[in-house]
Amino acid sequence: MADPKKPRKGTKAYLQNQLKDMETVLASAMRQNSYLVRRSDLSGRLGKSFSGERDTYESFGYPQEVTYEHLLNFYEREGVATRACDLVSETTWMKEPVILEGRDTKLDVDDDPGPTQKAFNALAGDLGLWDLFEEADKSCGISRFALLFLGLPGKPDEPVEGNRQKLAYVNVHDEGNAEIDEGSIVKDTESERFGLPEYYNIEIDDTKVHRVRVHYTRVIHIQEGRAKRGYSRIYGVPRLEKVANRLYDIEKVVGGSSEAFWLLIYRGLALSAREGMSLPDPGTDEYEDLQDEIEEYMHGLRRYMRLVGMDVEDLGGQPVDASEQFDVLMTYIAGSLSEPKRILMGSERGELASSQDTANFYGHIETRRTKFAESRIFRPFVDRLGELGVLKVPQEYTVHWPSLFQLNDLEKAMLASNVANALNTATGGAPETIMPPAVFAERYLDYTPSPEDQAEIEEAKNKPDEANQEPIDITEEIAKLPDITPEQKQNLIEIYASNHEDQKLSWFAKLWKNVFG
């Protein structure tokens, strides 16, 4: 049935609407063309020096504009690029965040997860959400944006309606298989979606044939940073873009040094005719026989040649070392991406330096968690599920990220040793007076004794110390102390009496004997 509000085809009103639509499309195309011209002009100025007389980008083989395809090629074929891109994403999502109901709520490890967290955990397990969040994060390393496509009921190009939806799946897309429908970008400056698209065009299979138009209510739009040119609310800056030139340099250094190594490590043999002799002419049987002898020696297993009237000179070899150039490039990349070089390369060169690098890197990641992972991925996803009724999300909630600063077994042992020595020194050899052994073991060694072990500990604690059965005269011992007033003597006697049982040498007596001899 025709819409009564729409003018009939062939009428003046219909033609006016058609012209208006054409003007909108034309204006959008002109704006896009203007943007591309400006971007091309700015990109064309990169690498120019000496008043434009020298183009260093052209000389060094750098592209004027780094595209998604360039970065994808690096990611798929250059291990350094893959590592540099994935490192921050994997570390960011290494420990999953927790949803706590209420604003600024603190996590109590003894409390059970709330209903929102329990429901989200079940959904995350069914759909593999944590891996998808990490994948979307990695996509932002090579793409200007990433999308979480929500598998919700209804046609993809229609808004999601209702608030009791069921989420069937979530897919990750980026510039490789999704594009912004720039003709649908909101131009109304009073709209909260100003500068954002109403629709996306997404390829939902690998054939690049099946492309669907998707309404924005069915996707979570993710961008890292803001593009300095173009639509800053849509496009971010891929992490690898800032080090693209150095990645090209690594290709040159590694590839060039490998080729040089192949050419120079064994420079080959020089054959020269002896006096009165001559080398065979090309095309003759003698020449072919000589070629066979040389190729068998060079490429086969035979380690001798049968030659007549010739001298053979080994030209030797020359090793190639590109480690210094490679190290400079890796230092540059690590610094540009805020990734310590030792962590980026996976090498450990000393415990102190490594611990400091790890601490600095984890500090950077914890900031990134709240400024990007939470605000751009996790919260928008949870809020959208709440709006659609997939999850029951409280009006206010806190996202708690578990700390990355976890000690390894060696560091735990060193810390426990240092604390034990400090307690021993502070108490004169009786650390249990300040911290019971069970508390120390649980806090610093992650050890909680079993009921059987606890029973043995209590039995040993209550067993008399045969080495210290002889009673002591506290008054006589205190009287031996030099430079002590009567009031101080009385205080010591009272302290001793309150902590001493059955005239056995208690913790106070041990402390006193250690301090005063």
Buried (B, 14 or more C-beta within 10 A) or exposed (E): EEEEEEBEEEEEEEEEEEEEEEEEEEEBEEEEEEBEEEBEEEBBEBBBEEEEEEBEBEEEEBBBEBEBEBBBBBBEEBEBBBBBBBBBBBBBBEBBBBBBBEEEBEEEEEEEBBEBBEBBBEBBEEBEBBEBBBBBBBBBBBBBBBBBBBEBEBEBBEEBEEEEBEBEEBBBBBBBBBBBBBBBBBEEEEEEEEBBBBBBBBBBEEEEEEBBBBBBBBBBBBBBBEBEEBBEBBBBBBBBBBBBBBBBBBBBBBEEBEEBBEEBEBEEEEBEEEEEEEEBEEEEEEEEEBEEBBEBBEEEEEEEBEEEEBEEEEEEEEEBEBEEBBEEBBEBBBEBBBBBBBBBBEEEEEEEEBEEBBEBBBEBBBEBBEEBBBEBBBBBBBBBBBBBEBBEBBEEBBBBBEEBEEBEEEEBEEEBEEBBEEBBEEBBBBBBBBBEEBEBBEEBEEEEBEEEEEEEBEEEEEEEEEEEEEEBEBEEBBEEBEEBEEEEBEEBBEEBEEEBEEEBBBBBBBBBBEEBE
